[in-house]
Amino acid sequence: MMSDDPTYLSVNDLTRKYRSAALSPVEVTQAILRRIETVNPKINALYFVDGDRALSTARESEARWRHGEPAGSLDGVPVTLKDHIPAVGTLSFFGTNAVNAERAPDTIDAPVAARLKEAGAIIVGKTTMPDFGLVAAGVSSRFGVTRNPWDVSRNSGGSSSGAAAATAAGLGPLAVGTDGGGSVRIPSAFCGVFGLKPSYGRVPVHDPAPWLVAGPITRSVTDAALMMNVITGPDPRDFSALPYDPRNYCDGIQDGVRGARIGVLEDIGFGRKIDSQVRETLLQAARTFASLGAVVEPIPPMFTESPEPDFNRVLHLRTYLLYSTMTETQQTAMLPVLAEWCRQENAEPKQLLMQSLVNEGAIRRVTLAPFETCEFVLAPVMAMLPYEAGLPWAPGETAHNPFCFPFNMSEQPAASIPGGFSREGLPVGLQIIGRRFDDRGVLRAAYAYEQATGLLARRPVL
């Protein structure tokens, strides 16, 4: 059923209303800006709002729709960008006070920003993230605490903290996040929205790095598919990008999962055991997929020993190389827990680092093994419910989320979708992981689950 609130309309609802002149991009942008003014102080999801530029872009979009000549499939649709994704005229701080407060506005558009603009989307502003995206929580030395719209005493997750919180709270239907170890999926899970980590290289980025991808955070699976149609456009700046595939990610999205083999991963083999409510939600989701005709079966733990030391060693050294170039003032301006981590200079033998790089191959093989027989794997995103706002990670948890980072290392597509709500009313996110390059299959499975449950239609009350 179509919402009457323009801040919660889907992309198809918006463009349908634009086409019939029942609503204009200017009216929608004004409604979004009013909601940001009212709601954002409660959750701290956006740190930069470009209202004048957004309204100017909306007026241009309105004129195109009036003449029946939209620029693209997202013409007039508001979108937000994660802090470190540059867009001309916006400010990027990488979530940290280590970056000069007098930083000049961005002078380039990242690939995703360029493709969104070409499609007519309206960039409303930039969303918060923790320092350099290095923790899976909504805490930042520059922006403070980003809060969960479902319960402002709880964490929003990270590192695409503001992107997921803003989308859940109606501060824009579309957001772009990035994910190098769970940073799209974790905040999407905590904030009750849909987030897709595409296959590595599927969405071009301006500064390629191992394991890092950009992906959509939305309030429906179809909106994410429509967004993928745009942001997968080629860009020569990404030397790691996959060959451009001009497919329509909406094609076949309604084909269902009948006959698909889905493995249910309750224990990945390391890290903390999942919370009982997360487990209940996972098993209920498995029954839902079975009722849709999928062949659902449990799979054993993937790992017999933790791959986290190898992931951490490589990530730590990359971060230390950046940290070591900073002035002392910049170093002390960072989030203290991260500065302390960075100061632990990697004094281990060079052979250990090389061994971790070699071990990546073994980690990939272990992670990919279940997909020889399973088309998808269903797993938690986080082992626990959203924890206290302001904490850099959950008490008793390791620094890197066990259910997320292995699938960055294996370069597979993985989505977070609401699986249910806890007894406290908090979202419980589930992960649908697909075979390498099968982004469209993940969207198809997620769409089937969305239609069967209706959970993405629920909204927080702020």
Residue pairs with C-beta under 8 A, 6 or more apart in sequence:
2 9
2 13
3 9
3 13
5 31
5 170
6 14
6 23
6 27
6 28
6 31
6 32
7 28
7 31
7 32
7 35
7 170
7 171
8 170
8 173
8 219
8 459
9 17
9 28
9 173
10 173
10 219
10 220
10 222
10 223
11 73
11 74
11 77
11 173
11 174
11 222
11 223
11 226
11 227
12 222
12 226
14 23
14 28
14 76
14 77
14 173
15 70
15 73
15 75
15 76
15 77
17 23
18 24
18 25
18 61
18 65
18 70
18 75
18 76
19 65
21 65
21 66
24 58
24 62
24 65
24 76
25 58
25 59
25 61
25 62
25 65
25 75
25 76
25 77
25 122
26 55
26 58
26 59
26 62
28 58
28 76
28 78
29 54
29 55
29 57
29 58
29 78
29 122
29 124
30 55
32 78
32 124
32 170
32 171
32 172
33 49
33 51
33 54
33 55
33 124
35 169
35 170
35 171
36 46
36 49
36 124
36 125
36 171
39 169
39 170
39 171
39 462
40 46
40 49
40 166
40 169
40 171
42 147
42 152
42 462
43 146
43 147
43 148
43 149
43 152
43 156
43 165
43 166
43 169
43 462
44 128
44 138
44 143
44 144
44 145
44 146
44 147
44 162
44 165
45 127
45 128
45 146
45 156
45 161
45 162
45 163
45 165
45 166
45 169
45 171
46 80
46 124
46 125
46 126
46 127
46 128
46 162
46 166
46 171
47 83
47 93
47 125
47 126
47 127
47 128
47 142
47 143
47 162
48 90
48 91
48 125
48 126
49 124
49 125
50 89
50 90
50 123
50 124
50 125
51 124
53 89
53 123
54 78
54 122
54 123
54 124
54 125
57 122
57 123
58 76
58 122
61 70
61 71
61 75
61 76
61 120
61 122
62 76
64 70
64 71
64 75
64 120
65 75
65 76
70 76
70 120
71 118
71 119
71 120
72 118
72 119
72 120
72 121
72 230
73 119
73 226
73 229
73 230
74 116
74 119
74 120
74 121
74 174
74 226
74 227
74 230
75 119
75 120
75 121
76 120
76 121
76 122
77 120
77 121
77 122
77 173
77 174
78 121
78 122
78 124
78 172
78 173
78 174
79 116
79 121
79 122
79 123
79 124
79 172
79 173
79 174
79 175
79 176
80 123
80 124
80 125
80 126
80 127
80 162
80 163
80 166
80 167
80 171
80 172
80 174
80 175
80 176
81 87
81 90
81 110
81 112
81 113
81 123
81 125
81 126
81 127
81 175
81 176
82 126
82 127
82 129
82 160
82 162
82 163
82 175
82 176
82 177
82 178
83 92
83 93
83 94
83 95
83 126
83 127
83 128
83 129
83 162
84 92
84 94
84 95
84 129
84 133
84 178
85 92
85 110
85 112
85 113
85 126
85 176
85 178
85 206
85 214
86 92
86 106
86 107
86 108
86 109
86 110
86 113
86 206
87 106
87 109
87 110
87 113
87 117
87 123
87 126
88 105
88 106
88 107
88 108
88 109
88 113
89 105
89 106
90 105
90 106
90 123
90 125
90 126
91 103
91 105
91 106
91 126
92 99
92 103
92 106
92 126
93 99
93 103
93 142
94 129
94 131
94 132
94 133
95 128
95 129
95 130
95 131
95 132
95 133
95 140
95 141
95 142
95 143
95 159
96 131
96 132
96 140
96 141
96 142
96 333
96 334
96 335
97 141
97 142
97 333
97 334
98 131
98 141
98 326
98 330
98 331
98 333
98 334
99 142
99 330
108 206
109 117
110 205
110 206
111 203
111 204
111 205
111 206
111 231
111 233
111 235
111 237
111 238
112 176
112 203
112 204
112 205
112 214
112 231
113 123
113 176
114 235
115 230
115 231
115 232
115 233
115 235
116 123
116 176
116 230
116 231
117 123
118 230
118 233
119 230
121 174
121 230
124 171
124 172
126 162
127 160
127 161
127 162
127 163
127 165
127 166
127 175
128 138
128 140
128 143
128 146
128 161
128 162
129 140
129 143
129 158
129 159
129 160
129 161
129 162
130 137
130 138
130 139
130 140
130 158
130 159
130 161
130 335
130 338
130 392
131 140
131 141
131 142
131 334
131 335
131 338
132 319
132 322
132 338
133 158
133 159
133 178
133 180
133 183
134 159
134 319
134 338
134 341
135 158
135 159
135 335
135 337
135 338
135 392
135 393
135 399
136 157
136 158
136 159
136 181
136 182
136 183
136 186
136 393
136 400
136 401
136 404
137 155
137 156
137 157
137 158
137 161
137 391
137 392
137 393
138 145
138 146
138 147
138 148
138 155
138 156
138 157
138 158
138 161
138 162
138 165
138 187
138 389
139 145
139 146
139 158
139 335
139 390
139 391
139 392
140 146
140 161
140 335
141 333
141 334
141 335
143 162
145 389
145 390
146 156
146 158
146 161
146 162
146 165
147 153
147 154
147 155
147 156
147 165
147 389
148 154
148 155
148 156
148 157
148 165
148 190
148 191
148 386
148 389
148 426
149 156
149 165
149 168
149 169
149 191
149 192
149 460
149 462
150 168
150 191
150 192
150 386
150 425
150 426
150 427
150 460
151 386
151 424
151 425
151 426
152 389
153 388
153 389
154 190
154 386
154 387
154 388
154 389
154 426
155 190
155 386
155 387
155 388
155 389
155 390
155 391
156 162
156 164
156 165
156 187
156 190
156 191
156 386
156 389
157 164
157 186
157 187
157 188
157 189
157 190
157 191
157 382
157 386
158 183
158 186
158 187
159 177
159 178
159 183
159 187
160 175
160 177
160 178
160 179
160 183
160 184
160 187
160 188
160 195
160 217
161 187
163 175
163 176
163 177
163 184
163 187
163 217
164 175
164 177
164 187
164 188
164 190
164 191
164 193
164 195
164 217
165 187
165 191
166 172
166 175
167 173
167 174
167 175
167 191
167 193
167 217
167 218
167 219
168 191
168 192
168 193
168 219
168 459
168 460
169 460
169 462
170 459
173 218
173 219
173 223
174 216
174 217
174 218
174 223
174 227
175 216
175 217
175 218
176 214
176 215
176 216
176 217
176 231
177 183
177 184
177 187
177 188
177 195
177 214
177 215
177 216
177 217
178 184
178 205
178 212
178 213
178 214
178 215
179 185
179 195
179 197
179 212
179 213
179 214
179 215
179 404
179 408
180 209
180 211
180 212
180 213
180 408
181 211
181 311
181 315
181 400
181 401
181 404
181 405
181 408
182 381
182 400
182 401
182 403
182 404
182 405
182 408
184 195
184 196
184 197
184 213
184 215
184 217
184 416
185 195
185 197
185 381
185 404
185 414
185 415
185 416
185 429
185 431
186 381
186 382
186 401
186 404
186 416
186 429
187 195
187 217
188 194
188 195
188 217
188 381
188 416
188 429
189 195
189 381
189 382
189 416
189 418
189 427
189 428
189 429
189 430
189 431
190 382
190 386
190 426
190 427
190 429
191 427
192 418
192 421
192 427
192 429
192 455
192 456
192 458
192 460
193 217
193 218
193 219
193 418
193 456
194 216
194 217
194 218
194 219
194 220
194 221
194 223
194 224
194 415
194 416
194 417
194 418
194 446
194 450
194 456
195 215
195 216
195 217
195 218
195 224
195 415
195 416
196 215
196 216
196 224
196 228
196 413
196 414
196 415
196 416
196 439
196 442
196 443
196 446
197 213
197 215
197 407
197 408
197 413
197 414
197 415
198 213
198 214
198 215
198 228
198 232
198 413
198 439
199 213
199 242
199 411
199 412
199 413
199 436
199 437
199 438
199 439
200 211
200 213
200 240
200 242
200 408
200 411
201 213
201 238
201 240
201 241
201 242
201 411
202 213
202 228
202 232
202 241
202 242
202 413
202 437
202 439
203 213
203 214
203 215
203 228
203 231
203 232
204 232
204 233
204 234
204 235
204 237
204 238
204 241
205 212
205 213
205 214
205 238
206 235
206 237
206 238
208 238
208 239
208 240
208 241
209 318
210 314
211 405
211 408
211 409
211 411
212 408
213 408
214 231
216 223
216 224
216 227
216 228
216 231
217 224
218 224
218 227
219 456
220 450
220 456
221 253
221 417
221 443
221 446
221 447
221 450
221 456
222 250
222 253
222 447
224 415
224 443
225 249
225 250
225 253
225 443
225 447
226 249
226 250
228 249
228 439
228 443
229 248
229 249
229 250
232 244
232 245
232 249
233 244
234 241
234 244
235 241
242 437
247 440
249 439
249 440
249 443
251 440
252 440
252 444
253 440
253 443
253 444
253 447
254 444
254 447
255 444
256 292
256 293
256 444
256 448
257 289
257 292
257 293
257 294
257 376
257 444
257 445
257 448
258 292
258 293
258 294
259 293
259 294
259 295
260 294
260 295
260 375
260 376
260 445
261 294
261 295
261 297
261 373
261 374
261 375
261 376
262 286
262 289
262 294
262 295
262 296
262 297
262 374
262 375
262 376
262 377
262 378
262 445
263 297
263 298
263 299
263 370
263 373
263 374
263 376
263 377
263 378
264 282
264 283
264 286
264 296
264 297
264 298
264 299
264 377
264 378
264 379
265 299
265 301
265 302
265 370
265 377
265 378
265 379
265 403
266 274
266 279
266 282
266 283
266 298
266 379
267 273
267 274
267 301
268 301
268 302
268 303
268 379
268 402
268 403
268 406
269 301
269 302
269 303
269 304
269 305
269 306
270 303
270 305
270 306
270 307
270 308
270 402
271 306
271 308
271 383
271 397
271 398
271 401
271 402
271 403
272 383
272 384
272 396
272 397
272 398
272 402
273 383
274 282
274 380
274 383
274 384
275 383
275 384
275 385
277 385
277 422
277 423
277 428
278 380
278 382
278 383
278 384
278 385
278 428
280 420
281 419
281 420
281 428
281 430
282 378
282 379
282 380
282 419
282 430
284 419
284 420
285 378
285 419
285 420
285 430
285 449
286 296
286 378
287 296
288 449
288 452
288 453
289 296
289 378
289 445
289 448
289 449
290 296
291 452
292 448
292 449
292 452
296 378
299 370
299 374
299 377
302 366
302 367
302 369
302 370
302 406
303 366
303 406
306 402
307 359
307 363
307 366
307 406
307 409
308 398
308 399
308 400
308 402
308 405
309 356
310 355
310 356
310 359
310 360
310 363
311 356
311 363
311 400
311 405
311 409
312 399
312 400
313 346
313 348
313 352
313 353
313 356
314 353
314 356
314 357
314 360
315 400
316 341
316 342
316 344
316 346
317 346
317 353
319 341
319 342
320 342
320 345
320 346
323 331
323 339
323 342
323 343
324 345
331 339
331 342
331 343
332 339
334 342
335 392
337 392
338 392
341 399
346 353
360 409
363 406
363 409
363 410
364 409
364 410
364 411
366 406
367 406
367 407
367 409
367 410
367 412
368 410
368 412
368 436
370 377
371 377
371 412
371 434
371 435
371 436
375 434
375 435
375 438
375 441
376 432
376 433
376 434
376 441
376 442
376 445
377 431
377 432
377 433
378 430
378 431
378 432
378 433
379 403
379 430
379 431
379 433
380 403
380 429
380 430
380 431
381 401
381 403
381 404
381 416
381 429
381 430
381 431
382 394
382 401
382 403
382 429
383 397
383 402
383 403
384 394
384 397
385 422
385 424
385 426
385 428
386 426
386 427
387 394
387 395
393 399
403 431
404 414
404 431
407 414
407 433
410 436
411 436
412 433
412 434
412 435
412 436
413 433
413 434
413 436
413 437
413 438
413 439
413 441
413 442
414 431
414 432
414 433
414 434
414 442
415 431
415 432
415 433
415 442
415 443
415 446
416 429
416 430
416 431
417 429
417 430
417 432
417 446
417 449
417 450
417 455
417 456
418 427
418 428
418 429
418 430
418 453
418 455
418 456
418 458
419 428
419 429
419 430
419 453
419 455
420 428
420 453
420 455
421 427
421 428
421 455
421 458
422 428
432 442
432 445
432 446
432 449
433 442
434 441
434 442
434 445
435 441
450 456
